[in-house]
Amino acid sequence: MKKILITCFEPFGGEKINPSEEAVGKVSAPRGCELKKLRLPVRWGEAQKSLFDAIDAFLPDAVLMTGQAGGSSAIRIERVAMNLCGAIKDENGLYATGGTEEAELPIREGAPAAYFSTLDCKKIQNALKAEDIPAVLSYSAGTYICNYIMFSALDRFACENRKISAGFIHLPYANCRKDGAPSMELDVMTRALEIALAQIILGEKL
Ligand code: PCA
């Protein structure tokens, strides 16, 4: 039985829901997979600690992280995470420094500038497109908490020389929006995550 940790985020930025939390909540574990679901806070520091605690307790073979990318009209499979906490205030109203003075800083001083996802992103994209689900490869996961946890996981696995595949998928808004921003049906996003999980299991050489 392969163990996969799937993470999502709490709502943030005044939104009532986070599509990642809704979709992950509905995802069923593919056959041959023990799935652990984890909701992360949109807060610097706390998100990484919560992720690392879950990895230590569950010892997954793979980690699929998910979050919301408002404004996107397709599933975004992230190829790259960079070593940067952007100058963005979290849900506590704090920058990554823990203070209120605007600042950006590296996620880990001395770490590589970036890591590639260790999931087979192209294979996941092809599998989604085969079911007519709009999906793109993305070359920036942004500079906020999604990039932060994607980088944190990849950096930790690289440092510890652990063969745990890890990557990130960003989801569009879930509901039709008054502001006209693009959205996607929740059932479609849930199916997309199940397809991604199935591809991850196929790709695991355990
Ligand atoms: N999206 C944000 C943080 C949490 C989420 O769901 C991001 O893209 O960084």
Residues whose N, C-alpha, C, O or C-beta is under 5 A from the ligand:
A	BS01	PCA	F9 V42 G67 Q68 A141 G142 Y144 I145 C146 N147
